Amino acid sequence: METLYGMTAVAVGIILGMGALGTAIGFGILGGKFLEGAARQPETVPMLQVKMFIVAGLLDAVTMIGVGLALWFTTANPFVAALKAAAGH
């Protein structure tokens, strides 16, 4: 049972870490491409800015889904019930 809790903690850490890393890389690429586009065609900045914020919201949404899953595994681990059923408790 303790092994399951330990593995869950490791999995939650990996989920959160990879989500943060992916979002950071995504925001870096997004910001760089926005600045390149704004430097090449300054008249398109308002249009590019709107699209940038939409994509930024989607990047954050994916990370928040990962946070939600991590919290679900931390607080209401579905594998504990399966382990107890298999052990006959």
SVG drawing of the C-alpha trace seen along z (x, -y; Angstrom):
<svg xmlns="http://www.w3.org/2000/svg" viewBox="-13 -49 25 60">
<polyline fill="none" stroke="black" stroke-width="0.4" points="0.0,0.0 2.8,-2.4 4.5,-1.6 1.3,-2.7 1.3,-6.0 5.0,-6.6 4.6,-5.8 1.5,-8.1 3.6,-10.9 6.3,-10.3 3.7,-10.2 2.1,-13.5 5.5,-15.1 6.2,-14.0 2.8,-15.2 3.3,-18.6 6.9,-19.0 6.3,-18.0 3.3,-20.2 5.3,-23.2 8.2,-22.4 5.9,-22.0 4.1,-25.3 7.4,-27.1 8.7,-25.9 5.5,-26.7 5.3,-30.2 8.9,-30.8 8.3,-29.7 5.0,-31.6 6.6,-34.9 9.5,-34.6 7.3,-34.0 5.1,-36.9 8.1,-39.2 9.4,-38.1 6.0,-38.6 5.6,-42.1 9.1,-43.1 8.5,-42.0 5.0,-43.5 4.2,-46.0 0.7,-46.7 -0.4,-43.2 0.4,-43.5 -3.2,-43.7 -4.3,-40.6 -1.2,-38.7 -1.7,-39.7 -5.3,-38.4 -4.1,-35.1 -1.2,-34.9 -3.5,-35.3 -5.9,-32.6 -2.9,-30.2 -1.6,-31.2 -5.0,-30.4 -4.9,-27.0 -1.4,-26.3 -2.6,-27.1 -5.7,-25.0 -3.6,-21.9 -1.4,-22.5 -4.5,-23.0 -5.9,-19.7 -2.6,-18.1 -2.9,-19.9 -6.5,-18.6 -5.4,-15.1 -2.5,-15.3 -4.8,-16.6 -7.3,-13.8 -4.6,-11.1 -3.3,-12.7 -6.6,-13.0 -8.9,-10.3 -6.5,-7.7 -8.6,-5.2 -5.9,-2.6 -6.2,-2.3 -9.7,-0.7 -8.4,1.7 -5.5,2.7 -7.7,3.2 -10.1,5.3 -7.3,7.4 -5.9,7.9 -9.3,8.9 -9.7,6.1"/>
</svg>
